């Protein structure tokens, strides 16, 4: 589950502090544990913003976050990078909310259930976007 993606030019203490504040404001809760990569600026910002929360930064602990970020990296590679941080932020803000809709937990479903679920999800998507009303051109 992607909680938030914030594209920034620098990965310093100020950027990390901004990220933590934005995350807490968005979720409206204080987490029990924060898991980050081993970048030192996260530790410094964590001590300022939420000192009572446990902070874990270890090579293997961040795998879940990195794997959720993989589709973003694949898209960025296909686009050969974004033209600007603003363009990346606009894309990622929409993409992180939409992509879980098309990624059901396949390992928990049988093939017929998966196909039925995806048929339902695409029908909902067509209704929301209005794609069902538009004529198709060949």
N, C-alpha and C positions, 0 to 999 in steps of 0.2 A: 504494500500500500504506500503510495507516494504521499507524504504529508505536505510538502511544499518544495517548490523549485524556485530559487531566486538567482538570476544570472547577474553577476557582478564583475567588474573589471579586475578587482583585486581580491585577494584572499587574506586580508590582514585582520587585525583585531576589530577594527571598526565595522568591516563587512560581516564578520562573524557575529558581532553584537547585534547588528541590524537584522541578520537572519534569525537569531534566537528570539528577538522581540517580536518580529513578524510572525514567527511560528506560534508563539504563546498567545498573541493577539487573535490569530486565526482559529486556533483550537479552543481558546478560552479556558485552558486548563494548564496546570503545571505538571509536567511529566514526572514519573517516578525515577526513570533512568534515561540518560541521553547517550546515544552511541554515535560516535563520529569517527572519521579517519584520524590519522595521527598528526594532522596539521596542528602546530602549537597554538595558532591564533584561536582555535576553538576552545582550548583549555583556558586561555586568558579571558576570553569573552564570557565563558561559562561561569567563572569565578565571580564576575561582576553582575551578570544578569540573573542567574539563579544558583547561588552558592549552596543552597540546601539540597539540591538535586544531585544524585550520583552521576558521575560522568565516566563513561568507559570509552577508551580509545585504544584499540588493539587491532592488529593486522586482520584477524579473521572475523572480528565481531561486526564489521561494517559490510559483510557480504550481502546481506539482505537489501540494504540501501543501494549498494552498487548494482545488484541485479535488477532492481526496480528502475534504475537509471539507464539500463542497457538499451531499451527502445529509443530513448532520446539520443544516445550516442550513435546508434545505427542511423537514425534520421539525419543527424548532423553530418555524419560521414557521407551519406548519399547526397546531401546538399552541398558538400564540400565546405561546411561551416556556414554560419549565419552571417548576413551582411553587417549586422550590428547587434549589440546586446539588447536593444529594444525589440528588434525583430525576433530574436531568440526568446525573450520573455513573453511576448505576445503569443508565439506558437506554443510554448511550454505551458502557459497558463491554461490554454484550452485543451491541449493534448493530454495533460495529466488527469484531467477530469473525465475525458471522453474514453481514453484507451481502456480502462478497466471494464467498461461496458461490453467491449468486444473480446475480452479475455476471461471467460469463465474458468473456474478452477477445474480444468479438463481432467486432471488425474483423479478427481473424485466422482466422475460421471462415466456412465456407459456411453458407447458411441451413439445409440439412438437418442438417448437423453440429451447428449451434447448437440446433435443436429436439431432437435426440437427447440432447445434453448436458444441456439443461434438464429433459428428462423424467427422466433419471437422477438429477439433483440433487434434483428435487422428490420422487422416490421415496425417496431417502436421507433427506431432511428428514422425510417422513411416517413413516418407520421410527423415526427418532430421537425425534420428538415424540409418537409413538403416535397420530398422526392417522388412520392407516390402519385402526386397530382401532375407532375411534368411528363410530357410525352417523350418517349425514347426515340432517338434518331439513329439510323443505321449508317 
